[in-house]
Amino acid sequence: MNDEKLNSLETQWPLITEMKAGEEVTWLNERTLKAETDQLPITLEEIEEADARLRRFAPFLATVFPETKATDGIIESPLFEIAHMKRFFEKQHNEKMEGRLYLKADHLLPVAGSVKARGGMYEVLKHAESLAIENDLLSTEEDYSKLASDEMRAFFSRYSLAVGSTGNLGLSIGMTGAALGFQTTVHMSADAKEWKKRRLRDRGVTVIEYEDDYSRAVEEGRVLSAKTENSFFIDDEHSKELFLGYSTAALRLQEQFRENGIIVDADHPLIVYLPCGVGGAPGGIFTGLKRVFGEHVYGFFAEPVQAPCMLLGLMTGLHDEIAVQDVGIELRTEADGLAVGRPSSFVGKAVANDLDGVFTVSDDTLFIYLQQMAALEGEKLEPSALAGIEGPIRAKESGWLDSHLTESQRKGAAHLVWSTGGSLVPEEEMKAMIEKGEHLYAE
Ligand SMILES: *Cc1c(COP(=O)(O)O)cnc(C)c1O
């Protein structure tokens, strides 16, 4: 992007100046006020179909991943009310937070330890199912635990899978691919943590490392995969299957809401806050929630100050034609799961009419919340997973809450913060991050 174009963008969108200066910002999407047309790219039927597919695979998953035995192979996370964190924010901001504050604990999702278990596992399983059915080795009426047999592993070993990742998607796809017997290659960006690569190599997954950012790792992976026979590339930037996998979270949440007596209706709006990298996970989940709960759902995405790609893409309408580096943001963040410089245009266009806003959070703030969450709620999250937790405060302080919801709606609201990763972080690393947060909080 040339200087002239950049200057005119900055004149049109003064928020860019603050973003460049490293400030935390909140962008409200004015378009949602006049949104009439439904552009959500998936239907409720498709979400239900995806959920049914995951249920068909449950007996297989329970066989190959012993940690999922207790839930019969259903990969799901708990829902918690986090009243201590709510009080923390109320004290910090000297203001009462109306409604209730919940945490959807995807950091506890088994196998992958992150939200990527939803999309990544789903796309690999769907691909495996298609291959097996096409080759007359499986029918949807059968018990899928047969996929764990030596014969089936030998069949899948003739095929390869590839993906580009900052760490967690690679972990999800690598673990699932290896469990089925696929030859799996993960192209890791420079952000990927050492332990994630080690974990994959221990499972026989090929990990190729790049000195460069996520977009480059994806590009290289895509090119190499295209040259490899029988190779399937999982495309985080464009995949509808990943998106669908993520969206199934909405059906599961509906069940959990029912069990916990949490109502979503005109008097009880649901406001969800989702950490965003390239956009697939938050986009899929938000779209799923819109399909399941309808107009009473509101949503915000959260990004690091150093990686506000979706905010830039949505605000300017340029989607993947703009990267944070274009405006001089260097993409230096400890929130590796969100270290993406260019957003998915597929996701940006999908949510452009419905998403209520995007806000950014500094790395220091992420570490402070990481420490508070561990101390007050006993939940250990990785930095990326804390991007959304300040959402209710942002919604309030930006004026969005008061202008979009009546007083009784604000009182009846459920604020749902999505936690996206952390349970597989090695103990020593978690300890160091908690200490870092403690120091920052004391300052
Ligand atoms: C990948 C990831 C996200 C965001 O998902 P995208 O699909 O990249 O937007 C959020 N949190 C964590 C921990 C992640 O690994």
The ligand as an ORCA input file, in Angstrom:
! r2SCAN-3c Opt
* xyz 0 1
  C      -6.769    -19.543     16.696
  C      -7.074    -18.981     17.992
  C      -8.024    -17.962     18.138
  C      -8.741    -17.274     17.000
  O      -9.161    -18.099     15.946
  P      -9.089    -17.608     14.432
  O      -9.819    -18.620     13.667
  O      -7.639    -17.531     14.065
  O      -9.681    -16.250     14.393
  C      -8.253    -17.508     19.412
  N      -7.611    -18.007     20.484
  C      -6.708    -18.984     20.379
  C      -6.032    -19.494     21.616
  C      -6.417    -19.509     19.133
  O      -5.508    -20.478     19.036
*
